[in-house]
């Protein structure tokens, strides 16, 4: 897991004996009013349901992303699992502040 890119990205790639290990970039916490936007090719793939998208010349694939809303990563740890839920947060004037926000994206890793 990492942050700072000012958006959300989830990649997966092989690592050691695991085939699809998730790599999370979650940096859309709201420091800057403007998030960093991914290229049009990624948006086209998302809009046309072509995710995951294989990275050229790399075993990694882009599984999901969100670059048009701020949000946060909720991490839940048990003895057997690590669950990462990315929650996109709309403009506060658009929704009541106490509204439930379902995860935009979620991944679970089993130990």
N, C-alpha and C positions, 0 to 999 in steps of 0.2 A: 504494500500500500504506500502511496505517496500523495502529495498534494502540490499546490502552487501553480498549476497550469491555468487556473481560473475557468475550469469547466469539469465535466465528469467523463471519464473514459474507462471502459472495461475491456481488457485484452485477455486472451488466453494463449498459452504456449506450452510445449512440452518442457519438463524440467525433471532431470534424473529419470526415475522410473514412472513418473506420472505423465499422462498424455496431455491433459488440458488443465494447467494450473492457472487460476485467475490472477491477473495483475490489475490493480485498481489505481486510477489517478482520480482523486476527489479533492478538488480545490476550488469549488464554486460557492464558498461560504459567504460571499457578499462584500469582500473588501473593496472591490471595484464595481462600479455600476455596470460596466460593460464586460461581458465574458469574452474569452478568446474563442473565436469561431473556427471550427474545422473547415477543411476545403469542401468545395461543391461536390467533389467525387464521393466523399463520405455521406453527405446529405442525400445525394441521389441514391446511394445504396440503401440508406435507411428508409427513404420514402418509397422505394420499390421493393421493400422486404428482401433485400439481398444481404442482410447481416446474418451471420458473421461474414466479414470481408477479409480474405487472406492478404497479408502484407507481402508485397513483391520482394522476392529474394530473402524472405525471413520466415521462420516457422510460426511466428505469432500471427494471430488474427484479431481483428477488432470485432468484439461481440456486441457492444452497445455504447452509446454516448449520449450526452445531453449538454448542449452548449448555448441554450437560449433561456435558461432559468437558473437562478441560484439554488443551492440545495445543501444537503449535508449527508454524511455517511453514518448510518446507525450500525454499530458492530455488536453482535450478540454472540457470546462465547459460552459453550457448555463443555462437558467432559468429552463429547464426541464430535461436536460441530463448531464451525465458525460461520456465522451468517452475516453477510454484508448487504444491507438495504440502502440504496440511494434514494433519498426523498427529495424531489424537486419542489421548491417553494415558490408559489406564484406571488405576484405583486400583492402586498398586504391590503391594498385598496380593493382588490378583486374578490377576496374571500374573507369570511369572518376569521378572526385570529384564532379561534378555538376549533376550527374545522379539522377533521381527521384527514391527513394526507397519506394516501397509500404509497408504497414504494414505486418509483418509476422503474427501477431495476433491482434485481436481487440475485445473489449467488450464495450457495452453501458449499463449504469445504468440509469433508469428513476426515477426521484424524485417523 
